[in-house]
Amino acid sequence: MARFLMITATSGTNYELAEMFSNNAQEKGHETEIIDLSEIDLPMFTMARSKDPEQAPDLSELIQKMTDADAWVVLAPEYNGSYPPTLNNAIAWMSLDWQSFRSMCTGKPVGLGTHSGGGGAHVIMAMRQQFSFIGADVIGRSCLSGRNKDANPETIDAMIDGLVR
Ligand SMILES: Cc1cc2nc3c(=O)[nH]c(=O)nc-3n(C[C@H](O)[C@H](O)[C@H](O)COP(=O)(O)O)c2cc1C
């Protein structure tokens, strides 16, 4: 049994996609939790805020959940050929303590998915680059869906299996 964390950048169709991954993992007996970054609603990262203890958010609970999970599935819609600010912002805040961030990410199995207006290939490429850069083990298969294409249940099934080490 593995502990999965589904991390969604938005609370609409990508949250629904997170639920599909979560349901599949639960049917296989895995533990799951969904984190919606838009609900956490972090202030925008700036250097000035990061140096002000009154303004810097407490991310210890999020970081603990990410550390404890055996695998992450990251879901995000494509925004202007990349990923949304909620995801970029959360990564910036979490990486402040760069060494512990790096050790949290290193070798973590990560699966990527999107529900976008179009095909979603650009957001998957952008997330693959980012998560590979921070040391995660991003699996080759990803789940692309959009206005004209539903998520393929077989892809979700194979990805969940591929993330269990
Ligand atoms: C600011 C913004 C930029 C967007 N840029 C793109 C884009 O570059 N490519 C694309 O396919 N869809 C784009 N979309 C559409 C979203 O990817 C699409 O509506 C997605 O399903 C929203 O996910 P959600 O329902 O989880 O919020 C954009 C939407 C917004 C709000």
The ligand as an SDF file (V2000), in Angstrom:
LIG
                    3D

 31 33  0  0  0  0  0  0  0  0999 V2000
   -5.4080   32.7640  -17.6570 C   0  0  0  0  0  0  0  0  0  0  0  0
   -5.7920   31.5430  -18.4630 C   0  0  0  0  0  0  0  0  0  0  0  0
   -4.9420   31.1170  -19.4830 C   0  0  0  0  0  0  0  0  0  0  0  0
   -5.2430   29.9700  -20.2120 C   0  0  0  0  0  0  0  0  0  0  0  0
   -4.3660   29.5340  -21.1790 N   0  0  0  0  0  0  0  0  0  0  0  0
   -4.6120   28.3720  -21.8170 C   0  0  0  0  0  0  0  0  0  0  0  0
   -3.6440   27.8310  -22.7220 C   0  0  0  0  0  0  0  0  0  0  0  0
   -2.5870   28.3880  -22.9540 O   0  0  0  0  0  0  0  0  0  0  0  0
   -3.9220   26.6500  -23.3170 N   0  0  0  0  0  0  0  0  0  0  0  0
   -5.0850   25.9620  -23.0610 C   0  0  0  0  0  0  0  0  0  0  0  0
   -5.2660   24.8790  -23.6200 O   0  0  0  0  0  0  0  0  0  0  0  0
   -6.0170   26.4450  -22.2110 N   0  0  0  0  0  0  0  0  0  0  0  0
   -5.8140   27.6200  -21.5880 C   0  0  0  0  0  0  0  0  0  0  0  0
   -6.7200   28.0800  -20.6650 N   0  0  0  0  0  0  0  0  0  0  0  0
   -7.9390   27.2910  -20.3840 C   0  0  0  0  0  0  0  0  0  0  0  0
   -7.7830   26.3700  -19.1630 C   0  0  0  0  0  0  0  0  0  0  0  0
   -6.6560   25.5270  -19.3050 O   0  0  0  0  0  0  0  0  0  0  0  0
   -9.0420   25.4930  -19.0080 C   0  0  0  0  0  0  0  0  0  0  0  0
  -10.1750   26.3070  -18.8760 O   0  0  0  0  0  0  0  0  0  0  0  0
   -8.9530   24.5300  -17.8370 C   0  0  0  0  0  0  0  0  0  0  0  0
   -9.8610   23.4550  -18.0160 O   0  0  0  0  0  0  0  0  0  0  0  0
   -9.2380   25.1980  -16.4870 C   0  0  0  0  0  0  0  0  0  0  0  0
   -9.0360   24.2620  -15.4460 O   0  0  0  0  0  0  0  0  0  0  0  0
   -9.9550   24.2940  -14.1000 P   0  0  0  0  0  0  0  0  0  0  0  0
  -11.3890   23.9730  -14.5450 O   0  0  0  0  0  0  0  0  0  0  0  0
   -9.3720   23.2260  -13.2360 O   0  0  0  0  0  0  0  0  0  0  0  0
   -9.8460   25.6770  -13.5220 O   0  0  0  0  0  0  0  0  0  0  0  0
   -6.4510   29.2460  -19.9420 C   0  0  0  0  0  0  0  0  0  0  0  0
   -7.3070   29.6990  -18.9330 C   0  0  0  0  0  0  0  0  0  0  0  0
   -6.9920   30.8220  -18.1970 C   0  0  0  0  0  0  0  0  0  0  0  0
   -7.9140   31.2670  -17.0830 C   0  0  0  0  0  0  0  0  0  0  0  0
  1  2  1  0
  2  3  1  0
  2 30  2  0
  3  4  2  0
  4  5  1  0
  4 28  1  0
  5  6  2  0
  6  7  1  0
  6 13  1  0
  7  8  2  0
  7  9  1  0
  9 10  1  0
 10 11  2  0
 10 12  1  0
 12 13  2  0
 13 14  1  0
 14 15  1  0
 14 28  1  0
 15 16  1  0
 16 17  1  0
 16 18  1  0
 18 19  1  0
 18 20  1  0
 20 21  1  0
 20 22  1  0
 22 23  1  0
 23 24  1  0
 24 25  2  0
 24 26  1  0
 24 27  1  0
 28 29  2  0
 29 30  1  0
 30 31  1  0
M  END
$$$$
